[in-house]
Amino acid sequence: MGSVRKASAWLGLVDDNDDERYYDDDYAEGQDSGDAWVTDPRVKVASETAEEKGRRIGTVTPDSFRDARGIGELFRDGVPVIINLTSMEATDAKRVVDFAAGLTFGLRGTIERVATRVFLLTPAHTEIISGEAAGRQTDGFFNQS
């Protein structure tokens, strides 16, 4: 597989024929057919009830850049993702942020820094409501201009 094909497969733009590297060898055929990356304890997604109503948010705490695939798959499915990079090395964290910025640009979403080394990726159809604008009034006691 060529490097362009590998990059395209890694980004999810084409089918990856090397799926066996992402799944456990001990996978039993009779079990649930969910994806292997969902069982990763670093990736959390809301319950099925929230999925039915379209109110899911994924939280990911990657250990290395290899965990970026889980971020991309969640975001590609239209799920807002919170990325916590506090446990990563600075160089890998920068790579994940660069990946996330490209991901949000390519899928017309947004990326927002929530806290130090914590980012929120929101798909195009998601609206972020900030509590600051609702709490402030333009006329009142504190507006002395």
N, C-alpha and C positions, 0 to 999 in steps of 0.2 A: 504494500500500500504506500503510495507516494506521500510526501509531506503535506501537500495541499489537501489531498484526500483525508489524511489523518486529522488535519486542523478542521476541515469541514465536518467530519464525523464528530470530533470533540465538541464543536459548537452546536451540533444537532442539526446541521443543515442537510446532511445526507445520512442514509442508514449506515450504521457501523456493523461490519461483519464480524468484529472481534468482541461480541457481547459476552463471551464466556469469561473474560477477565474482570467483569463487573459483578459477577454473581458468585456465590459460594458454591464449592464443589459438593457440599452436603445437602443441597437443595432437593427436597422430596417432591415428586411430581403431583402427589395428591393434595398438597397444601395450597394455601391462598396464592393466587398468581400475582400478587403485588410486586412492585419493583424492589430490588435489593437495597437501593440507596435509602428508601424510606425507613428501613429498620435500623439505620445508623443512629445511635443515640445523640449525635450532634445535630441532627435534623429533626425538627418537631413541626407537625402540621396539625391543624385543628381537626375535630372529630368529623365523622361522616354527616351528621346533622348540619353542621356549619357548611360543609361542602355542598349539600343540596341547596342551601339558601344563598350560596355565593359569598359567604362571609368567612373566608379562610385567610390566615396570615402564617407564613412559614418563618421560623427562626433558625438560623444556621450559625454555628460556632465552629468555623473550620480550623483544622490544625495545620494544614498545608494547602498549597495551591491545587493539589489534586482534588480537593473537596469542592472546587468551583463548579464542577459538573452538576452537583445537586442543586446549587443556587440557580444555575441556568435552566435546569429542567422545571423547577418550581415556577420561576418567573415566566418561562415560555408557556406554561399552563395557565397563566393569568393570575397567579397567586402573588400578592405583595410579600416581600421577603425582608426580614431584618437580619443583617449580617453583623455579628459580633466578632471583631478581629483582635480583641484584647489578648488572646492567648497565642497569637502568631508572631513570628519574627517580622521585623519591619520591612524587609525586602519582599517577603511573600505576601504580606498585607498589602503592600503597594501594588503588586501584581493582581491580587484579587480585586482591589478597587478599580484598577485599569480595566480588568475583565468586566466588572459590573457596569462601569461607565459605557463600555462598548455594547454590552447587552441591552442596557436601557435605551441607548441611542438607536440601535438596530430595531428594537421592538416598539419604539416611540413612547417609552415610559420615562420615568424620572428617577433620579437618585438624589437623596438628601442626607446630609450628615445629622444624626440625631444627638450623638455624644461623641466623645473622643474615641475613635476607632470603632464606632457603631454607625451603620448606615441603613437607610430604609430605601428599598427599591419598590416603586409602585408602577403597575402596568398603566397603559394609556387610558383605560376606562375607570381608573380609581381617582377619587378626589381626596386630597389631604385637607383637613380642616384644622387650622391652628387656633388654639384657645386664646391667643393674644389679641386678635382683632375683635373677637366677640366680647372680651372683657373691658376693652377700652371704649370710651365715648369721646367724641370730638368736642362736645360742649359739656361743661360741667366744672366742678370745683378745681380739678387739677389742670385744666387748660387755661392758663393765665396769659395767653398771647394776645 
